Amino acid sequence: MNLQQEDISNRNSTMSFLLCFFFGYFGAHKFYVGKWIQGIVYLLFGSSVFFNFIISPIAKKFGYSLAIKSVGVKIVLTLLVGVAILYDLFAITHEASTDKKGLIVVSGKHKDEIYGRTESEKFNDKLNTVITICVFVIFAIIYFVLLNLV
């Protein structure tokens, strides 16, 4: 791909990929690149899927039944959001994802080749990635602790 500096977003595809992989059902990757409307759509549909498969089992242990009763609705919502997330993951890895201005979101390594970035800019990208992974691990630990309380 022959890209120029003016075609490249200041967002990082590695961060976008991690946000999509771990928090895709909430549209975190869309909010990250500035596509707020798409992020809200992901949030609306994805949060109901998250609620049914993550929160409902915890609530059931406490004696509450909060899940969507219709199996068909669960399947359709899960497939819709799941396919959209898979598409986004594919687009991000193949540098076909864009930000709100239409600029291409590329990896830090690709930016290094084009921009000749400084060490502090490279460090900031790596730090953002580590912070995202840490937040995911914290949420995963909290979930499993809550699930095993009762």
N, C-alpha and C positions, 0 to 999 in steps of 0.2 A: 504494500500500500504506500503510495507516494503522498505523504501529508506535509502540509506547511504549518508553521506556527499558528497562523490565524485560523486554521481549521480545527485546532485542538482545544478541548475544554480544560478548565483548570481542575476538574474532578478526576479522580483516579479510578480506573476500571477494577483494580484489585479490591479497593474499598467497596465499590458498587457491587461487585460479585459477592463479597462476604455479606454485605447487608441483604442482598437478594437471597442468598442461600440460607442465612439464619433467620432473617426477619422479613422475608418476602411476602408472607401472608399479611403483613401490616403495611406493605408498600414502602418500607424504609429506603429501598434503593431508588424509588421514584422521588421521594422527598429529597434525598441526597443530591440528585441531579437537577432539582428545581422544578420538577413536573408535579405540581401540587394537586391538580385535578385528578391525574392518574393515580397519585398516591392515596387520595381520599377514596377513590373507587376500590383500590386494593384493600384499604383499611375497612371499608364497609363490608365487602364480601369476605375478605380473608379473616376478619375478626370473628365472624360467625362460625367459620370453619375451625378456627383456633379455639373458640369457646366450646364447641361441641366435642372436640377431641382432646383438649387439654384441661379446660376448666371443669367441664361436666364430670369427669371421673373423680376429681377432687371433691366437688360438691356432693357427689353420690356417697362418698365415704362419710360425709357429715350428715347424711340423711335427706339431702335435697335432690330433686330431679329437675334439672334446668335445661336439658338437651332438647334440640328440635326433634319432634316425634317422627316426622316423615323421613323414611329412609331414602326416598327418591330425592327429596330436597337436599339431604346431606351429600348424596352422591353427585348431584349436579353441581352444587357449590364447590365441592372438593375438586371435581374435574376441571371446572372453569378456572378456578384460581390456580390449581396445580399446573395446568397447561400453560397459562399465562406466565407463571414463574419459570417454567422450563424454557419457554421461548425467550424470556428476558435473560436467563443464564446463558443461553446459546448466543444471543446478540451481544452480550457483554464480553464473552470470551473471544468472539470473532471481531471485536471492535466495530460493531455495527450499531452500538447504542449511542444515543445523543443526549445532550443536556437540553435545558429549556430554550437555549438560543440556537439549537441545531448544530452545535459543535460536537465533534466526535470525542467520546470518552475513551482514552487509551491508557495503557499500563504505564507505571512509573518508568520502567526500563525503556519503553518506546519514547517517552517524553525526554528521558536522558539523552537519547540519540539525537533528537530533533532540537531540543532547547539547550542542551549542555547545562543541566541544572546543577546547583550548588549542593554541597554535602548537607547543609541544613534543610533544604527542600526535600532531599532524599530521606533524611532522618524523620521529618514530619510525616511523610507518607507511611513509613514503617511504624511510627508511633501510633498513628490513626488505626492501622491494621491491628496492632497489638491491643489497643483499647477496645476495639470492636469484639475481638475474640474474648477478652476478659469479661465484658458485659454479657456476652452469650453464656459463658461458663457460669457466671453468677446467677443468671436467670434459670439455667438448667439445674443448678444445685437447689435453688429455692423451690422449683417445681417438684423435684424428687423428694425433698424434705416434706413439703406439704402433702404430697401423695402418700407418704408413709407415716404420717402423724397418727392416723386412726387405724 
